Amino acid sequence: MEKNFPAFITSLIGGIFMLLSGISVLTGILYVYTSAPDHFISTVPSETMMGGMMGYWFYGLPLIGAMVSLASGIIVIIGSLKLYKSSEESTTWGTLIIIFSVVSLLGTGGFIVGFILGLVGGILALTMKPS
């Protein structure tokens, strides 16, 4: 069975971009959390600068986006490696890569480049003709 190298490499690079974007958001959250004044990040509504508006949501939504990006990146990388190892299941792995590339848009989308590369890799895997 012929290996589908273009689908493997594009989806692998897309997954790496998704992983890097999730790590960068987590690093930013950690930096802000450790360097911001206590009165700005307190979760007690009466103690915050914004009166409680920023307390919980300020870190919650970016954290969820970072986790979605990390999970999507890991799954796309695993899917691309499985695609390369067992190319006879290219339809299954290509579909999985496309689904989690689209899911990554709920996070950071791999700086959008990861989403596009994952989508292209998944489409290449689906259009691969088994020999």
Order of alpha helices (4+ residues) and beta strands (2+ residues): alpha-alpha-alpha-alpha-alpha
